[in-house]
Amino acid sequence: MPSSEKVGSVSVVQYERILARLREAVEKLSKSQFIIGDGALEVCPMQDHGGRSGSDDFL
């Protein structure tokens, strides 16, 4: 595909650069979500099915 062609309003080369940046952003977001989830589970581990009961001590 010649670089003079366009995808939407940008060149194919610019489109590929944009796509690479977006893929990198998605990868970073995914990793961040796991880091946040892991930290949250350390602070407040998952409970057995049904969660906390009324007799549990509050944090």
Buried (B, 14 or more C-beta within 10 A) or exposed (E): EEEEEEBEEEBBEBBEEEEEEEEEEEEEEEEEEEEEEEEEEEEEEEEEEEEEEEEEEEE
